[in-house]
Amino acid sequence: MTSAKHLIALVGFGTVAQGLCQILHEKRHQLLTEYGFDFEIVAVTTRSRGTMYQPQGLSLPSLLKLAQTTAGFTDDLKDWDTKTMVRNSNATVIVELAHTDLQTAEPALSHCRAAFETGKHVVSGNKGPAALAYVEMNKLAAKYGKFFLNEATVLSGTPVFSLVKKTLAGNKIHRIRGILNGATNFILSEMEANATYEQALDAAENLGYLEADKAADIKAYDAQAKLTILANVLLGMPLQLKDVKRSGIDTISNSDIKTAKHQNMRWKLIATLTVQGENIHAEVKPEKLALSDPLAQVMGTQNSITFSTDLLGDVTITGPGAGSIETGYSILSDLLTINTGKLS
């Protein structure tokens, strides 16, 4: 374990950043005594609330109080935009949690570049850089001797990347198949419980499960991006979004749900990635599964992935696909990886 104090800057202060702050506040002593992880949050920046910067560290209790409001920041204010904060702050780790843009990956991509160029690690919960520019980000991280970590981008806090890189080390993965979007899984579960599609969609929105752009979930853009990231990070295959075939759940009717139920089957939005030699096939689409399929039993906002391996056969991991604490934990796990100074 390393002994240097980690100085953390948060880009974005939504539910994930707030969940991380809560974990860090509650577990500060445990993290230090058990893992040698010493830290301060030195900066927080958002588009709507401004930028706070305190090189000695911001107060976590104060940050948690701010999380209960939407008011602009008033203390430790700095007249910096995000990119300036990334470059000029004394942070050693940039946690990128800005809004995801799957067309350009901006402004997150520029934030990551600025971080590496100024000697900072990047922990990203933002899918854009990993889905659209993973090869470039990895090269920059290697060039400057820094980490580019993305555990939060797929399955929230469920430790997919660390599972494969550590626990499944030595296995060759020839297929990845899973439920990668909690919102659509919730909608399909509600429809099976006799809600109409519109009622299920409204419920998902009211509970905060949907992205700001509903199409990201309903039309499977989110799952498409996550499957791309899995290929890039776990298989070392430079997949692009356009390489992943995609269709969403907006074509599934209540009649389809009822028919499947009578057949002892269940509709799920399934992401599949199959490796055949040097070739890879990737697709996200609704599939009607037999109830004996482990993925058919994953309900509500839960997510799940089955890894088909050469040594262990099928290994399935199931866990939460959303939540502030759950996703905040995945950021913490990446920070602890940086603390060890090694990827595995």
C-alpha positions in Angstrom: 0.0 0.0 0.0 1.1 3.6 -0.7 1.4 6.1 2.2 0.9 9.4 0.3 -2.4 11.2 0.9 -4.7 11.1 -2.0 -6.2 14.5 -3.0 -9.5 14.0 -4.7 -11.3 16.4 -7.0 -15.0 15.7 -8.0 -16.3 16.6 -11.4 -20.0 16.7 -10.7 -21.9 16.6 -7.4 -24.9 14.4 -8.2 -26.0 11.2 -6.4 -22.9 9.2 -7.1 -20.5 11.9 -5.8 -22.8 12.4 -2.8 -22.8 8.7 -2.1 -19.0 8.6 -2.3 -18.8 11.5 0.1 -21.0 9.7 2.6 -18.9 6.5 2.4 -15.7 8.4 2.8 -17.1 10.3 5.8 -18.4 7.2 7.5 -15.4 5.0 6.8 -12.5 7.4 7.0 -11.0 5.7 10.1 -11.5 2.2 8.7 -10.0 3.1 5.3 -6.9 4.5 7.0 -6.3 1.7 9.5 -7.2 -1.3 7.3 -6.0 -0.1 3.9 -3.6 2.8 4.6 -5.9 5.0 2.5 -5.5 8.6 3.5 -7.4 11.3 1.6 -8.9 14.7 1.3 -11.5 16.0 -1.1 -9.9 19.3 -2.3 -12.3 20.4 -5.0 -15.8 20.0 -6.3 -17.0 21.5 -9.5 -20.4 21.5 -11.3 -21.9 23.5 -14.1 -24.8 24.8 -12.1 -23.3 25.3 -8.6 -19.8 26.5 -9.3 -16.4 25.4 -8.1 -15.2 24.9 -4.6 -11.4 24.5 -3.9 -9.5 24.1 -0.7 -6.0 22.7 -1.1 -6.0 21.5 2.5 -9.3 19.7 2.0 -13.0 20.5 2.1 -15.2 19.5 5.0 -17.0 16.2 4.4 -19.8 17.1 6.8 -20.3 20.4 5.0 -20.4 18.6 1.7 -23.0 16.3 2.9 -25.1 19.2 4.1 -24.8 20.8 0.6 -26.0 17.5 -0.8 -29.4 18.2 0.8 -29.8 21.4 -1.2 -29.5 22.6 -4.8 -28.2 26.0 -3.9 -25.0 27.3 -5.5 -21.7 26.9 -3.6 -20.8 29.8 -1.3 -17.7 28.7 0.6 -14.1 28.2 -0.8 -15.3 29.5 -4.2 -12.9 29.7 -7.1 -13.6 31.3 -10.4 -12.6 28.3 -12.4 -14.4 26.2 -15.0 -13.9 22.4 -14.7 -11.0 22.1 -17.1 -9.1 24.9 -15.2 -9.8 23.2 -11.9 -8.5 19.9 -13.3 -5.3 21.6 -14.5 -4.7 24.0 -11.6 -5.8 22.2 -8.5 -3.4 20.2 -6.3 -5.6 17.1 -6.8 -3.9 13.8 -7.4 -7.0 12.0 -8.6 -9.8 13.4 -10.7 -13.2 11.6 -10.3 -15.1 12.2 -13.5 -18.9 12.1 -12.9 -20.2 14.7 -15.3 -23.2 14.1 -17.7 -22.4 11.3 -20.2 -22.4 12.3 -23.9 -22.2 9.2 -26.1 -21.8 11.2 -29.3 -18.5 13.0 -28.5 -17.7 12.0 -24.9 -17.2 15.7 -24.1 -16.6 17.5 -21.9 -15.4 14.4 -20.0 -12.8 13.5 -22.6 -11.1 16.9 -22.3 -11.2 16.6 -18.5 -9.4 13.3 -18.7 -6.8 14.5 -21.1 -6.1 17.5 -18.9 -5.8 15.3 -15.8 -3.2 13.0 -17.4 -1.3 15.9 -18.9 -1.0 17.4 -15.4 0.0 14.2 -13.6 -3.3 13.1 -12.2 -5.1 9.7 -12.0 -8.6 9.4 -13.5 -11.5 7.5 -11.9 -14.5 7.7 -14.2 -18.1 6.9 -13.6 -18.8 8.6 -16.9 -19.3 6.1 -19.7 -18.3 8.5 -22.5 -14.4 8.3 -22.4 -14.4 4.5 -21.9 -16.9 3.8 -24.6 -15.7 6.2 -27.2 -11.9 6.7 -26.5 -10.7 3.8 -24.4 -7.5 3.2 -26.4 -6.5 6.8 -26.3 -7.2 7.1 -22.6 -5.2 4.0 -21.9 -2.3 5.3 -23.9 -2.3 8.6 -22.1 -2.5 7.0 -18.7 0.5 4.8 -19.6 2.4 7.7 -21.0 2.1 9.7 -17.8 2.3 6.7 -15.5 -1.3 7.1 -14.1 -4.4 5.0 -13.7 -7.5 5.2 -15.9 -10.2 3.2 -13.9 -13.9 2.7 -14.8 -15.5 0.2 -12.4 -18.6 2.5 -12.0 -19.4 2.5 -15.7 -20.9 -1.0 -15.7 -23.3 -2.6 -13.1 -22.9 0.3 -10.7 -21.2 -1.0 -7.5 -21.2 -4.6 -8.5 -17.4 -5.4 -9.0 -17.4 -6.7 -12.6 -13.9 -5.5 -13.6 -12.1 -6.5 -10.4 -13.9 -9.9 -10.5 -12.6 -10.7 -13.9 -9.1 -9.2 -13.5 -8.4 -10.8 -10.1 -10.8 -13.6 -9.3 -11.1 -15.0 -12.8 -7.4 -14.4 -13.8 -6.1 -17.1 -16.0 -9.5 -17.8 -17.6 -10.2 -17.1 -21.2 -13.6 -15.5 -21.7 -15.3 -16.4 -24.9 -18.8 -14.9 -24.2 -20.3 -12.2 -22.0 -24.0 -12.1 -21.7 -26.1 -10.0 -19.3 -28.6 -7.5 -18.2 -26.8 -4.2 -18.1 -29.6 -1.6 -17.6 -31.6 -1.5 -14.4 -34.3 0.9 -15.7 -35.4 -1.3 -18.5 -35.2 -4.4 -16.3 -37.5 -2.6 -13.8 -40.0 -1.7 -16.6 -40.2 -5.2 -17.9 -40.7 -6.5 -14.4 -43.5 -4.0 -13.8 -45.1 -5.0 -17.1 -45.1 -8.6 -16.0 -46.8 -7.5 -12.8 -49.6 -6.1 -15.0 -48.6 -2.5 -15.4 -48.9 -1.0 -18.8 -45.8 0.1 -20.6 -46.7 3.7 -20.0 -47.3 3.1 -16.3 -44.1 1.2 -15.9 -42.2 4.0 -17.7 -43.7 6.6 -15.4 -42.9 4.6 -12.3 -39.3 4.3 -13.5 -39.1 8.0 -14.1 -40.7 8.9 -10.7 -38.2 6.6 -8.9 -35.2 8.3 -10.6 -34.2 5.2 -12.6 -34.2 6.7 -16.0 -31.5 8.8 -17.6 -32.4 12.4 -18.4 -32.8 11.3 -22.0 -35.1 8.3 -21.7 -33.9 7.0 -25.1 -30.6 6.1 -23.5 -32.4 3.4 -21.5 -35.5 2.5 -23.6 -33.7 2.3 -26.9 -30.6 0.6 -25.3 -28.0 3.2 -26.0 -26.8 2.8 -22.3 -26.5 -1.0 -22.6 -24.8 -0.6 -26.0 -22.1 1.7 -24.3 -21.7 -0.7 -21.4 -21.1 -3.7 -23.7 -18.5 -1.6 -25.6 -16.7 -0.8 -22.4 -16.7 -4.5 -21.3 -15.1 -5.5 -24.6 -12.5 -2.7 -24.3 -11.6 -3.1 -20.6 -11.9 -6.9 -20.1 -11.1 -8.4 -23.5 -8.7 -5.8 -24.8 -10.7 -5.6 -28.0 -11.1 -2.0 -29.4 -14.8 -2.2 -30.0 -16.7 1.0 -31.0 -20.4 1.8 -30.4 -21.2 1.4 -34.1 -19.9 -2.2 -33.9 -22.7 -3.1 -31.4 -26.1 -3.9 -32.9 -28.9 -2.4 -30.8 -32.6 -2.6 -30.4 -34.6 -1.5 -27.3 -37.6 -2.5 -25.3 -40.0 0.0 -26.9 -41.2 -2.7 -29.3 -42.2 -5.1 -26.4 -46.0 -5.0 -25.7 -48.0 -6.2 -22.8 -49.3 -8.9 -25.2 -45.8 -10.1 -25.7 -45.2 -10.2 -21.9 -48.4 -12.2 -21.4 -47.6 -14.7 -24.2 -44.1 -15.3 -22.7 -45.6 -15.8 -19.3 -48.0 -18.5 -20.6 -44.9 -20.2 -22.2 -43.0 -20.1 -18.8 -40.7 -17.5 -20.4 -39.7 -13.9 -19.6 -38.6 -10.9 -21.7 -35.3 -9.3 -20.8 -33.0 -6.8 -22.5 -29.9 -8.9 -23.1 -26.5 -7.7 -24.1 -24.3 -10.4 -25.7 -20.6 -10.3 -26.7 -19.2 -13.4 -28.4 -15.5 -13.9 -29.2 -14.6 -16.2 -32.1 -10.9 -16.1 -32.7 -10.0 -12.6 -33.7 -13.6 -11.7 -34.4 -16.2 -10.4 -32.0 -20.0 -10.2 -32.3 -21.8 -7.7 -30.0 -25.5 -7.1 -29.8 -28.1 -5.7 -27.4 -31.8 -6.7 -27.9 -34.9 -7.9 -26.1 -34.9 -11.7 -25.7 -37.5 -14.2 -24.5 -35.7 -16.4 -21.9 -36.7 -19.7 -20.4 -37.3 -19.3 -16.6 -34.4 -21.8 -16.1 -32.0 -19.2 -17.5 -30.3 -17.5 -14.5 -30.8 -14.1 -16.2 -34.5 -14.7 -16.3 -34.6 -14.6 -12.5 -33.0 -11.1 -12.3 -35.9 -8.7 -11.5 -36.4 -5.0 -10.7 -33.3 -2.8 -11.0 -30.9 -5.7 -10.5 -28.3 -6.3 -13.1 -26.4 -9.5 -13.9 -23.6 -10.8 -16.2 -22.7 -14.3 -17.1 -19.1 -14.9 -18.2 -18.5 -18.0 -20.2 -14.9 -19.2 -19.5 -12.6 -22.0 -20.6 -11.7 -23.2 -17.1 -14.8 -22.6 -15.0 -17.6 -22.7 -17.5 -20.3 -20.1 -16.8 -19.8 -17.7 -13.9 -22.7 -15.3 -13.1 -22.5 -12.2 -10.9 -25.7 -10.4 -9.9 -26.0 -7.1 -8.0 -27.4 -3.6 -7.9 -27.4 -1.6 -11.2 -28.1 1.7 -9.6 -27.9 3.7 -6.3 -25.8 6.4 -4.8 -24.1 4.3 -2.2 -23.7 1.3 -4.5 -22.2 3.4 -7.3 -20.2 5.4 -4.8 -18.7 2.2 -3.6 -17.4 1.4 -7.1 -15.6 4.7 -7.2 -14.1 3.9 -3.8 -12.9 0.5 -5.1 -11.0 2.3 -7.9 -9.5 4.7 -5.4 -8.3 1.7 -3.3 -6.8 0.2 -6.4 -4.8 3.4 -7.0 -3.8 3.3 -3.3 -2.2 -0.2 -3.9 -0.2 1.2 -6.8 -1.0 -1.8 -9.0 -3.9 -2.9 -11.2 -4.1 -6.5 -10.0 
